Amino acid sequence: MNSEELRWVLQVENKNLLIAALRVHVEALKQEADKHTLPNPAFGAYDEYGFSFVAGGLYVLIKDWISNDMREAAETMGK
C-alpha cells in the first residue's frame, strides 16, 4: 500500500473504528507479553485505560508517519 492509499484510508475510515482495531491489537500484545513476565497487580486495574491510551497513540503515530510521506521504512516504525 502506498502513502496515497493510506492517506485515503485515514480520511475515509472512521478513526474510532481504526482505534478500536488497534486497541484489540494492543490487548493481544499485552496478553502475549503476560505469558513471559510476572503479573503486576498495579497495572491490572488500569488495563482498559492503558489499552485506549496506547491505541490512540498508535493512531497518531501512524497518521504522522503517513503525513511525513512514510520516510522511514515500515519495519523501522514497527521496531
Secondary structure as UniProt FT lines:
FT   HELIX           3..12
FT   HELIX           15..34
FT   TURN            35..36
FT   HELIX           41..44
FT   TURN            45..46
FT   HELIX           47..67
FT   TURN            68..70
FT   HELIX           74..78
//
